[in-house]
Every structure is written in C-alpha cells, then in structure tokens.
Amino acid sequence: MIEATEGTGRTDVERQFQVVRDDIVELSRLLREIGETKAVAQRDAAIAEAETLLNRSKEILEEGRERARQSTQSIEDQIKEKPLQAAAVALGVGFLVGLITRR
C-alpha cells in the first residue's frame, strides 16, 4: 500500500508540475501579446507625433516664405519709390565690400 501511495503522490506532483508548466507557457504568451500591443500603441503614438511635427514644420516654412515674399516686395517698392537713394546705398555697400575684401 505504501508503494501505491508513493506512485500516486509522484503522479500528483508530475501533474502539478505540468499544470505549472502550462501556466508559465500561457503567462509567457500573454506577456508577449501585451508587449506587442504596447509596442504597436507606442509606434502609433510616435507616428502621430511625427506627423504633427511635420505639419507644424510645413506651416512654419510657409510662414517664412510669406515673410520673405513680403520683405522682397517691400524692398522692391522702396527701390521704385526712391531709385536714386537705392542706387546710392548699393554703391556705398559695394564700395565697403570692395575695401574689406581688398585687405
């Protein structure tokens, strides 16, 4: 009778070990799924942030272009209004650049 109890006890322990192994496998699978889900969520968040930054960059670039157009137009208008003054300024700047680069 002792032998039967030992055999039954051993079988129980083996069964319990198998249950524990199965639980570990299931936990590993669940953790992997959770990790993959979080990775996908983080990737999606990073992509959304990158798109936001790209759109903002495009807006800033367009604002810069518009300011450059306005500045160019303003300079052109001033040259048209005062051509002699503009020519004198250009001559003076050219003269100074010539002096600086000569040395």
Biopython code that builds the backbone (N, CA, C, O; Angstrom):
import numpy as np
from Bio.PDB.StructureBuilder import StructureBuilder

atoms = [
    (1, "MET", "N", (0.808, -1.175, 0.000)),
    (1, "MET", "CA", (0.000, 0.000, 0.000)),
    (1, "MET", "C", (0.863, 1.256, 0.000)),
    (1, "MET", "O", (0.476, 2.267, -0.586)),
    (2, "ILE", "N", (1.983, 1.212, 0.622)),
    (2, "ILE", "CA", (2.892, 2.351, 0.641)),
    (2, "ILE", "C", (3.366, 2.650, -0.774)),
    (2, "ILE", "O", (3.469, 3.813, -1.165)),
    (3, "GLU", "N", (3.652, 1.605, -1.537)),
    (3, "GLU", "CA", (4.097, 1.791, -2.906)),
    (3, "GLU", "C", (3.031, 2.493, -3.739)),
    (3, "GLU", "O", (3.370, 3.357, -4.548)),
    (4, "ALA", "N", (1.794, 2.162, -3.575)),
    (4, "ALA", "CA", (0.713, 2.784, -4.324)),
    (4, "ALA", "C", (0.604, 4.249, -3.962)),
    (4, "ALA", "O", (0.340, 5.087, -4.825)),
    (5, "THR", "N", (0.804, 4.564, -2.700)),
    (5, "THR", "CA", (0.728, 5.957, -2.263)),
    (5, "THR", "C", (1.874, 6.749, -2.861)),
    (5, "THR", "O", (1.682, 7.880, -3.307)),
    (6, "GLU", "N", (3.075, 6.161, -2.876)),
    (6, "GLU", "CA", (4.213, 6.845, -3.474)),
    (6, "GLU", "C", (3.974, 7.068, -4.956)),
    (6, "GLU", "O", (4.271, 8.146, -5.470)),
    (7, "GLY", "N", (3.446, 6.080, -5.651)),
    (7, "GLY", "CA", (3.167, 6.204, -7.080)),
    (7, "GLY", "C", (2.114, 7.271, -7.334)),
    (7, "GLY", "O", (2.241, 8.059, -8.271)),
    (8, "THR", "N", (1.082, 7.300, -6.509)),
    (8, "THR", "CA", (0.024, 8.286, -6.651)),
    (8, "THR", "C", (0.557, 9.673, -6.336)),
    (8, "THR", "O", (0.226, 10.638, -7.026)),
    (9, "GLY", "N", (1.371, 9.779, -5.309)),
    (9, "GLY", "CA", (1.969, 11.065, -4.924)),
    (9, "GLY", "C", (2.862, 11.596, -6.028)),
    (9, "GLY", "O", (2.866, 12.791, -6.324)),
    (10, "ARG", "N", (3.614, 10.697, -6.629)),
    (10, "ARG", "CA", (4.510, 11.087, -7.715)),
    (10, "ARG", "C", (3.695, 11.552, -8.915)),
    (10, "ARG", "O", (4.041, 12.547, -9.552)),
    (11, "THR", "N", (2.635, 10.855, -9.222)),
    (11, "THR", "CA", (1.779, 11.231, -10.333)),
    (11, "THR", "C", (1.145, 12.588, -10.082)),
    (11, "THR", "O", (1.051, 13.418, -10.986)),
    (12, "ASP", "N", (0.710, 12.808, -8.841)),
    (12, "ASP", "CA", (0.128, 14.106, -8.481)),
    (12, "ASP", "C", (1.145, 15.230, -8.666)),
    (12, "ASP", "O", (0.830, 16.279, -9.228)),
    (13, "VAL", "N", (2.347, 15.002, -8.193)),
    (13, "VAL", "CA", (3.397, 16.015, -8.316)),
    (13, "VAL", "C", (3.697, 16.280, -9.791)),
    (13, "VAL", "O", (3.848, 17.429, -10.206)),
    (14, "GLU", "N", (3.779, 15.211, -10.575)),
    (14, "GLU", "CA", (4.043, 15.384, -12.006)),
    (14, "GLU", "C", (2.905, 16.169, -12.671)),
    (14, "GLU", "O", (3.141, 17.031, -13.518)),
    (15, "ARG", "N", (1.689, 15.858, -12.278)),
    (15, "ARG", "CA", (0.519, 16.570, -12.821)),
    (15, "ARG", "C", (0.578, 18.047, -12.425)),
    (15, "ARG", "O", (0.308, 18.926, -13.244)),
    (16, "GLN", "N", (0.924, 18.307, -11.190)),
    (16, "GLN", "CA", (1.006, 19.683, -10.726)),
    (16, "GLN", "C", (2.128, 20.450, -11.459)),
    (16, "GLN", "O", (1.968, 21.616, -11.821)),
    (17, "PHE", "N", (3.264, 19.761, -11.666)),
    (17, "PHE", "CA", (4.337, 20.380, -12.437)),
    (17, "PHE", "C", (3.877, 20.695, -13.860)),
    (17, "PHE", "O", (4.207, 21.747, -14.407)),
    (18, "GLN", "N", (3.136, 19.806, -14.437)),
    (18, "GLN", "CA", (2.637, 20.029, -15.792)),
    (18, "GLN", "C", (1.684, 21.231, -15.815)),
    (18, "GLN", "O", (1.719, 22.042, -16.741)),
    (19, "VAL", "N", (0.843, 21.334, -14.796)),
    (19, "VAL", "CA", (-0.073, 22.477, -14.697)),
    (19, "VAL", "C", (0.729, 23.769, -14.574)),
    (19, "VAL", "O", (0.411, 24.770, -15.214)),
    (20, "VAL", "N", (1.771, 23.737, -13.746)),
    (20, "VAL", "CA", (2.624, 24.921, -13.573)),
    (20, "VAL", "C", (3.312, 25.261, -14.890)),
    (20, "VAL", "O", (3.364, 26.430, -15.272)),
    (21, "ARG", "N", (3.839, 24.261, -15.587)),
    (21, "ARG", "CA", (4.475, 24.496, -16.898)),
    (21, "ARG", "C", (3.486, 25.111, -17.880)),
    (21, "ARG", "O", (3.811, 26.066, -18.586)),
    (22, "ASP", "N", (2.290, 24.563, -17.919)),
    (22, "ASP", "CA", (1.272, 25.100, -18.823)),
    (22, "ASP", "C", (0.929, 26.545, -18.467)),
    (22, "ASP", "O", (0.750, 27.388, -19.346)),
    (23, "ASP", "N", (0.840, 26.818, -17.165)),
    (23, "ASP", "CA", (0.562, 28.193, -16.722)),
    (23, "ASP", "C", (1.687, 29.139, -17.131)),
    (23, "ASP", "O", (1.435, 30.265, -17.559)),
    (24, "ILE", "N", (2.916, 28.680, -16.998)),
    (24, "ILE", "CA", (4.062, 29.514, -17.394)),
    (24, "ILE", "C", (4.029, 29.790, -18.902)),
    (24, "ILE", "O", (4.282, 30.914, -19.336)),
    (25, "VAL", "N", (3.720, 28.778, -19.684)),
    (25, "VAL", "CA", (3.617, 28.962, -21.133)),
    (25, "VAL", "C", (2.516, 29.978, -21.453)),
    (25, "VAL", "O", (2.709, 30.861, -22.289)),
    (26, "GLU", "N", (1.376, 29.854, -20.798)),
    (26, "GLU", "CA", (0.255, 30.777, -21.024)),
    (26, "GLU", "C", (0.624, 32.199, -20.589)),
    (26, "GLU", "O", (0.321, 33.168, -21.286)),
    (27, "LEU", "N", (1.281, 32.311, -19.431)),
    (27, "LEU", "CA", (1.720, 33.635, -18.973)),
    (27, "LEU", "C", (2.714, 34.255, -19.950)),
    (27, "LEU", "O", (2.646, 35.449, -20.241)),
    (28, "SER", "N", (3.621, 33.451, -20.445)),
    (28, "SER", "CA", (4.594, 33.952, -21.428)),
    (28, "SER", "C", (3.885, 34.457, -22.680)),
    (28, "SER", "O", (4.229, 35.511, -23.214)),
    (29, "ARG", "N", (2.900, 33.704, -23.140)),
    (29, "ARG", "CA", (2.146, 34.102, -24.328)),
    (29, "ARG", "C", (1.404, 35.416, -24.073)),
    (29, "ARG", "O", (1.408, 36.314, -24.915)),
    (30, "LEU", "N", (0.772, 35.517, -22.908)),
    (30, "LEU", "CA", (0.035, 36.737, -22.569)),
    (30, "LEU", "C", (0.963, 37.939, -22.457)),
    (30, "LEU", "O", (0.635, 39.027, -22.931)),
    (31, "LEU", "N", (2.123, 37.743, -21.830)),
    (31, "LEU", "CA", (3.086, 38.839, -21.714)),
    (31, "LEU", "C", (3.592, 39.283, -23.083)),
    (31, "LEU", "O", (3.768, 40.477, -23.329)),
    (32, "ARG", "N", (3.822, 38.329, -23.965)),
    (32, "ARG", "CA", (4.259, 38.653, -25.319)),
    (32, "ARG", "C", (3.186, 39.463, -26.045)),
    (32, "ARG", "O", (3.494, 40.442, -26.725)),
    (33, "GLU", "N", (1.926, 39.050, -25.899)),
    (33, "GLU", "CA", (0.827, 39.785, -26.531)),
    (33, "GLU", "C", (0.712, 41.206, -25.976)),
    (33, "GLU", "O", (0.511, 42.164, -26.722)),
    (34, "ILE", "N", (0.844, 41.321, -24.656)),
    (34, "ILE", "CA", (0.776, 42.652, -24.031)),
    (34, "ILE", "C", (1.921, 43.519, -24.543)),
    (34, "ILE", "O", (1.722, 44.688, -24.872)),
    (35, "GLY", "N", (3.111, 42.946, -24.609)),
    (35, "GLY", "CA", (4.273, 43.681, -25.115)),
    (35, "GLY", "C", (4.078, 44.125, -26.551)),
    (35, "GLY", "O", (4.402, 45.258, -26.906)),
    (36, "GLU", "N", (3.545, 43.227, -27.382)),
    (36, "GLU", "CA", (3.300, 43.575, -28.784)),
    (36, "GLU", "C", (2.249, 44.677, -28.898)),
    (36, "GLU", "O", (2.375, 45.590, -29.714)),
    (37, "THR", "N", (1.213, 44.577, -28.069)),
    (37, "THR", "CA", (0.153, 45.592, -28.085)),
    (37, "THR", "C", (0.705, 46.953, -27.680)),
    (37, "THR", "O", (0.402, 47.969, -28.305)),
    (38, "LYS", "N", (1.522, 46.961, -26.625)),
    (38, "LYS", "CA", (2.125, 48.222, -26.184)),
    (38, "LYS", "C", (3.075, 48.763, -27.240)),
    (38, "LYS", "O", (3.117, 49.971, -27.471)),
    (39, "ALA", "N", (3.827, 47.899, -27.876)),
    (39, "ALA", "CA", (4.759, 48.337, -28.919)),
    (39, "ALA", "C", (3.997, 48.972, -30.081)),
    (39, "ALA", "O", (4.409, 50.003, -30.613)),
    (40, "VAL", "N", (2.899, 48.359, -30.464)),
    (40, "VAL", "CA", (2.084, 48.906, -31.550)),
    (40, "VAL", "C", (1.508, 50.264, -31.145)),
    (40, "VAL", "O", (1.497, 51.204, -31.938)),
    (41, "ALA", "N", (1.031, 50.354, -29.909)),
    (41, "ALA", "CA", (0.466, 51.622, -29.425)),
    (41, "ALA", "C", (1.539, 52.707, -29.386)),
    (41, "ALA", "O", (1.279, 53.844, -29.779)),
    (42, "GLN", "N", (2.725, 52.376, -28.923)),
    (42, "GLN", "CA", (3.808, 53.350, -28.877)),
    (42, "GLN", "C", (4.249, 53.746, -30.283)),
    (42, "GLN", "O", (4.548, 54.914, -30.532)),
    (43, "ARG", "N", (4.291, 52.792, -31.192)),
    (43, "ARG", "CA", (4.648, 53.102, -32.571)),
    (43, "ARG", "C", (3.620, 54.038, -33.184)),
    (43, "ARG", "O", (3.976, 55.009, -33.852)),
    (44, "ASP", "N", (2.354, 53.748, -32.959)),
    (44, "ASP", "CA", (1.290, 54.601, -33.491)),
    (44, "ASP", "C", (1.373, 56.003, -32.905)),
    (44, "ASP", "O", (1.171, 56.987, -33.617)),
    (45, "ALA", "N", (1.667, 56.100, -31.618)),
    (45, "ALA", "CA", (1.799, 57.415, -30.981)),
    (45, "ALA", "C", (2.990, 58.172, -31.559)),
    (45, "ALA", "O", (2.908, 59.378, -31.790)),
    (46, "ALA", "N", (4.086, 57.474, -31.790)),
    (46, "ALA", "CA", (5.274, 58.119, -32.369)),
    (46, "ALA", "C", (4.993, 58.598, -33.786)),
    (46, "ALA", "O", (5.427, 59.683, -34.170)),
    (47, "ILE", "N", (4.275, 57.802, -34.559)),
    (47, "ILE", "CA", (3.927, 58.199, -35.924)),
    (47, "ILE", "C", (3.020, 59.420, -35.903)),
    (47, "ILE", "O", (3.200, 60.344, -36.696)),
    (48, "ALA", "N", (2.055, 59.427, -35.008)),
    (48, "ALA", "CA", (1.144, 60.580, -34.904)),
    (48, "ALA", "C", (1.913, 61.834, -34.516)),
    (48, "ALA", "O", (1.663, 62.908, -35.063)),
    (49, "GLU", "N", (2.842, 61.708, -33.581)),
    (49, "GLU", "CA", (3.652, 62.860, -33.154)),
    (49, "GLU", "C", (4.536, 63.342, -34.305)),
    (49, "GLU", "O", (4.690, 64.546, -34.505)),
    (50, "ALA", "N", (5.111, 62.414, -35.054)),
    (50, "ALA", "CA", (5.944, 62.790, -36.195)),
    (50, "ALA", "C", (5.118, 63.527, -37.250)),
    (50, "ALA", "O", (5.586, 64.500, -37.840)),
    (51, "GLU", "N", (3.904, 63.067, -37.484)),
    (51, "GLU", "CA", (3.037, 63.748, -38.446)),
    (51, "GLU", "C", (2.675, 65.148, -37.964)),
    (51, "GLU", "O", (2.623, 66.087, -38.758)),
    (52, "THR", "N", (2.426, 65.286, -36.670)),
    (52, "THR", "CA", (2.129, 66.606, -36.103)),
    (52, "THR", "C", (3.316, 67.542, -36.284)),
    (52, "THR", "O", (3.151, 68.691, -36.695)),
    (53, "LEU", "N", (4.512, 67.048, -35.976)),
    (53, "LEU", "CA", (5.710, 67.868, -36.125)),
    (53, "LEU", "C", (5.957, 68.220, -37.588)),
    (53, "LEU", "O", (6.356, 69.344, -37.893)),
    (54, "LEU", "N", (5.728, 67.286, -38.482)),
    (54, "LEU", "CA", (5.908, 67.548, -39.912)),
    (54, "LEU", "C", (4.944, 68.619, -40.381)),
    (54, "LEU", "O", (5.337, 69.528, -41.113)),
    (55, "ASN", "N", (3.692, 68.527, -39.973)),
    (55, "ASN", "CA", (2.708, 69.536, -40.366)),
    (55, "ASN", "C", (3.074, 70.909, -39.809)),
    (55, "ASN", "O", (2.950, 71.919, -40.503)),
    (56, "ARG", "N", (3.521, 70.944, -38.563)),
    (56, "ARG", "CA", (3.925, 72.227, -37.965)),
    (56, "ARG", "C", (5.142, 72.790, -38.700)),
    (56, "ARG", "O", (5.221, 73.997, -38.928)),
    (57, "SER", "N", (6.081, 71.937, -39.069)),
    (57, "SER", "CA", (7.255, 72.378, -39.821)),
    (57, "SER", "C", (6.855, 72.977, -41.161)),
    (57, "SER", "O", (7.404, 73.993, -41.588)),
    (58, "LYS", "N", (5.901, 72.342, -41.816)),
    (58, "LYS", "CA", (5.426, 72.865, -43.097)),
    (58, "LYS", "C", (4.781, 74.229, -42.914)),
    (58, "LYS", "O", (4.979, 75.125, -43.734)),
    (59, "GLU", "N", (4.003, 74.393, -41.831)),
    (59, "GLU", "CA", (3.368, 75.682, -41.553)),
    (59, "GLU", "C", (4.423, 76.765, -41.326)),
    (59, "GLU", "O", (4.317, 77.866, -41.865)),
    (60, "ILE", "N", (5.432, 76.446, -40.528)),
    (60, "ILE", "CA", (6.494, 77.412, -40.231)),
    (60, "ILE", "C", (7.260, 77.762, -41.501)),
    (60, "ILE", "O", (7.594, 78.925, -41.724)),
    (61, "LEU", "N", (7.538, 76.774, -42.324)),
    (61, "LEU", "CA", (8.234, 77.011, -43.584)),
    (61, "LEU", "C", (7.417, 77.939, -44.482)),
    (61, "LEU", "O", (7.965, 78.860, -45.088)),
    (62, "GLU", "N", (6.126, 77.701, -44.565)),
    (62, "GLU", "CA", (5.265, 78.545, -45.399)),
    (62, "GLU", "C", (5.198, 79.969, -44.842)),
    (62, "GLU", "O", (5.192, 80.933, -45.608)),
    (63, "GLU", "N", (5.148, 80.106, -43.519)),
    (63, "GLU", "CA", (5.164, 81.436, -42.910)),
    (63, "GLU", "C", (6.460, 82.169, -43.256)),
    (63, "GLU", "O", (6.441, 83.360, -43.565)),
    (64, "GLY", "N", (7.578, 81.459, -43.205)),
    (64, "GLY", "CA", (8.877, 82.041, -43.565)),
    (64, "GLY", "C", (8.906, 82.478, -45.020)),
    (64, "GLY", "O", (9.410, 83.554, -45.343)),
    (65, "ARG", "N", (8.375, 81.654, -45.884)),
    (65, "ARG", "CA", (8.318, 82.013, -47.311)),
    (65, "ARG", "C", (7.473, 83.261, -47.526)),
    (65, "ARG", "O", (7.836, 84.139, -48.309)),
    (66, "GLU", "N", (6.350, 83.334, -46.829)),
    (66, "GLU", "CA", (5.466, 84.500, -46.972)),
    (66, "GLU", "C", (6.167, 85.763, -46.474)),
    (66, "GLU", "O", (6.064, 86.818, -47.101)),
    (67, "ARG", "N", (6.868, 85.662, -45.369)),
    (67, "ARG", "CA", (7.608, 86.824, -44.855)),
    (67, "ARG", "C", (8.693, 87.241, -45.846)),
    (67, "ARG", "O", (8.906, 88.434, -46.065)),
    (68, "ALA", "N", (9.377, 86.272, -46.444)),
    (68, "ALA", "CA", (10.411, 86.591, -47.434)),
    (68, "ALA", "C", (9.790, 87.289, -48.641)),
    (68, "ALA", "O", (10.352, 88.253, -49.160)),
    (69, "ARG", "N", (8.630, 86.802, -49.088)),
    (69, "ARG", "CA", (7.939, 87.461, -50.210)),
    (69, "ARG", "C", (7.572, 88.901, -49.851)),
    (69, "ARG", "O", (7.755, 89.816, -50.654)),
    (70, "GLN", "N", (7.052, 89.089, -48.639)),
    (70, "GLN", "CA", (6.666, 90.436, -48.209)),
    (70, "GLN", "C", (7.882, 91.351, -48.116)),
    (70, "GLN", "O", (7.817, 92.512, -48.521)),
    (71, "SER", "N", (8.990, 90.837, -47.586)),
    (71, "SER", "CA", (10.210, 91.646, -47.488)),
    (71, "SER", "C", (10.724, 92.019, -48.865)),
    (71, "SER", "O", (11.108, 93.164, -49.105)),
    (72, "THR", "N", (10.730, 91.051, -49.770)),
    (72, "THR", "CA", (11.178, 91.319, -51.138)),
    (72, "THR", "C", (10.290, 92.369, -51.792)),
    (72, "THR", "O", (10.782, 93.286, -52.451)),
    (73, "GLN", "N", (9.010, 92.235, -51.612)),
    (73, "GLN", "CA", (8.073, 93.202, -52.194)),
    (73, "GLN", "C", (8.291, 94.584, -51.596)),
    (73, "GLN", "O", (8.253, 95.582, -52.315)),
    (74, "SER", "N", (8.519, 94.652, -50.298)),
    (74, "SER", "CA", (8.758, 95.925, -49.626)),
    (74, "SER", "C", (10.023, 96.591, -50.160)),
    (74, "SER", "O", (10.024, 97.795, -50.416)),
    (75, "ILE", "N", (11.090, 95.828, -50.329)),
    (75, "ILE", "CA", (12.345, 96.368, -50.872)),
    (75, "ILE", "C", (12.145, 96.847, -52.300)),
    (75, "ILE", "O", (12.619, 97.920, -52.673)),
    (76, "GLU", "N", (11.443, 96.050, -53.099)),
    (76, "GLU", "CA", (11.176, 96.457, -54.490)),
    (76, "GLU", "C", (10.372, 97.751, -54.538)),
    (76, "GLU", "O", (10.634, 98.619, -55.370)),
    (77, "ASP", "N", (9.390, 97.879, -53.641)),
    (77, "ASP", "CA", (8.579, 99.103, -53.598)),
    (77, "ASP", "C", (9.437, 100.310, -53.222)),
    (77, "ASP", "O", (9.292, 101.383, -53.809)),
    (78, "GLN", "N", (10.327, 100.138, -52.245)),
    (78, "GLN", "CA", (11.196, 101.236, -51.840)),
    (78, "GLN", "C", (12.142, 101.643, -52.963)),
    (78, "GLN", "O", (12.411, 102.831, -53.145)),
    (79, "ILE", "N", (12.647, 100.673, -53.714)),
    (79, "ILE", "CA", (13.531, 100.979, -54.844)),
    (79, "ILE", "C", (12.771, 101.753, -55.912)),
    (79, "ILE", "O", (13.301, 102.697, -56.498)),
    (80, "LYS", "N", (11.522, 101.349, -56.165)),
    (80, "LYS", "CA", (10.711, 102.051, -57.165)),
    (80, "LYS", "C", (10.390, 103.475, -56.716)),
    (80, "LYS", "O", (10.365, 104.395, -57.533)),
    (81, "GLU", "N", (10.143, 103.656, -55.413)),
    (81, "GLU", "CA", (9.793, 104.977, -54.889)),
    (81, "GLU", "C", (11.011, 105.913, -54.854)),
    (81, "GLU", "O", (10.886, 107.107, -55.125)),
    (82, "LYS", "N", (12.182, 105.368, -54.522)),
    (82, "LYS", "CA", (13.382, 106.187, -54.368)),
    (82, "LYS", "C", (14.553, 105.523, -55.083)),
    (82, "LYS", "O", (15.445, 104.989, -54.423)),
    (83, "PRO", "N", (14.574, 105.541, -56.408)),
    (83, "PRO", "CA", (15.627, 104.834, -57.150)),
    (83, "PRO", "C", (17.022, 105.438, -56.933)),
    (83, "PRO", "O", (17.995, 104.688, -56.864)),
    (84, "LEU", "N", (17.149, 106.758, -56.825)),
    (84, "LEU", "CA", (18.466, 107.358, -56.630)),
    (84, "LEU", "C", (19.045, 106.995, -55.271)),
    (84, "LEU", "O", (20.231, 106.689, -55.149)),
    (85, "GLN", "N", (18.194, 107.033, -54.252)),
    (85, "GLN", "CA", (18.649, 106.668, -52.913)),
    (85, "GLN", "C", (19.070, 105.197, -52.892)),
    (85, "GLN", "O", (20.083, 104.857, -52.281)),
    (86, "ALA", "N", (18.313, 104.328, -53.544)),
    (86, "ALA", "CA", (18.645, 102.904, -53.588)),
    (86, "ALA", "C", (19.971, 102.682, -54.313)),
    (86, "ALA", "O", (20.785, 101.863, -53.886)),
    (87, "ALA", "N", (20.187, 103.417, -55.418)),
    (87, "ALA", "CA", (21.447, 103.281, -56.159)),
    (87, "ALA", "C", (22.614, 103.758, -55.302)),
    (87, "ALA", "O", (23.679, 103.142, -55.308)),
    (88, "ALA", "N", (22.421, 104.868, -54.553)),
    (88, "ALA", "CA", (23.489, 105.381, -53.698)),
    (88, "ALA", "C", (23.825, 104.383, -52.593)),
    (88, "ALA", "O", (24.997, 104.164, -52.288)),
    (89, "VAL", "N", (22.806, 103.781, -51.996)),
    (89, "VAL", "CA", (23.034, 102.778, -50.947)),
    (89, "VAL", "C", (23.779, 101.591, -51.527)),
    (89, "VAL", "O", (24.727, 101.101, -50.914)),
    (90, "ALA", "N", (23.370, 101.118, -52.697)),
    (90, "ALA", "CA", (24.032, 99.981, -53.333)),
    (90, "ALA", "C", (25.485, 100.310, -53.653)),
    (90, "ALA", "O", (26.369, 99.474, -53.467)),
    (91, "LEU", "N", (25.733, 101.534, -54.136)),
    (91, "LEU", "CA", (27.092, 101.960, -54.446)),
    (91, "LEU", "C", (27.940, 101.988, -53.174)),
    (91, "LEU", "O", (29.086, 101.538, -53.176)),
    (92, "GLY", "N", (27.374, 102.516, -52.093)),
    (92, "GLY", "CA", (28.097, 102.575, -50.827)),
    (92, "GLY", "C", (28.411, 101.190, -50.278)),
    (92, "GLY", "O", (29.524, 100.941, -49.816)),
    (93, "VAL", "N", (27.456, 100.310, -50.326)),
    (93, "VAL", "CA", (27.679, 98.933, -49.845)),
    (93, "VAL", "C", (28.735, 98.252, -50.698)),
    (93, "VAL", "O", (29.606, 97.563, -50.167)),
    (94, "GLY", "N", (28.673, 98.433, -52.010)),
    (94, "GLY", "CA", (29.676, 97.840, -52.900)),
    (94, "GLY", "C", (31.066, 98.369, -52.618)),
    (94, "GLY", "O", (32.043, 97.620, -52.624)),
    (95, "PHE", "N", (31.149, 99.667, -52.370)),
    (95, "PHE", "CA", (32.437, 100.279, -52.051)),
    (95, "PHE", "C", (33.012, 99.687, -50.768)),
    (95, "PHE", "O", (34.189, 99.333, -50.712)),
    (96, "LEU", "N", (32.164, 99.580, -49.728)),
    (96, "LEU", "CA", (32.630, 98.994, -48.455)),
    (96, "LEU", "C", (33.057, 97.548, -48.613)),
    (96, "LEU", "O", (34.073, 97.146, -48.046)),
    (97, "VAL", "N", (32.326, 96.773, -49.351)),
    (97, "VAL", "CA", (32.683, 95.360, -49.576)),
    (97, "VAL", "C", (34.009, 95.301, -50.314)),
    (97, "VAL", "O", (34.849, 94.452, -50.016)),
    (98, "GLY", "N", (34.203, 96.198, -51.278)),
    (98, "GLY", "CA", (35.470, 96.243, -52.008)),
    (98, "GLY", "C", (36.632, 96.571, -51.100)),
    (98, "GLY", "O", (37.699, 95.970, -51.229)),
    (99, "LEU", "N", (36.457, 97.510, -50.183)),
    (99, "LEU", "CA", (37.525, 97.857, -49.251)),
    (99, "LEU", "C", (37.854, 96.693, -48.321)),
    (99, "LEU", "O", (39.021, 96.411, -48.048)),
    (100, "ILE", "N", (36.829, 96.035, -47.849)),
    (100, "ILE", "CA", (37.047, 94.917, -46.914)),
    (100, "ILE", "C", (37.745, 93.750, -47.598)),
    (100, "ILE", "O", (38.652, 93.151, -47.020)),
    (101, "THR", "N", (37.346, 93.424, -48.799)),
    (101, "THR", "CA", (37.932, 92.258, -49.486)),
    (101, "THR", "C", (39.305, 92.560, -50.062)),
    (101, "THR", "O", (40.057, 91.629, -50.353)),
    (102, "ARG", "N", (39.656, 93.817, -50.237)),
    (102, "ARG", "CA", (40.965, 94.190, -50.779)),
    (102, "ARG", "C", (42.070, 93.870, -49.782)),
    (102, "ARG", "O", (43.177, 93.519, -50.188)),
    (103, "ARG", "N", (41.799, 93.982, -48.511)),
    (103, "ARG", "CA", (42.834, 93.822, -47.476)),
    (103, "ARG", "C", (43.169, 92.413, -47.263)),
    (103, "ARG", "O", (44.019, 92.100, -46.429)),
]
sb = StructureBuilder()
sb.init_structure("model")
sb.init_model(0)
sb.init_chain("A")
sb.init_seg("    ")
for serial, (resi, resn, name, xyz) in enumerate(atoms, 1):
    if name == "N":
        sb.init_residue(resn, " ", resi, " ")
    sb.init_atom(name, np.array(xyz, "f"), 0.0, 1.0, " ", f" {name:<3s}", serial, name[0])
structure = sb.get_structure()
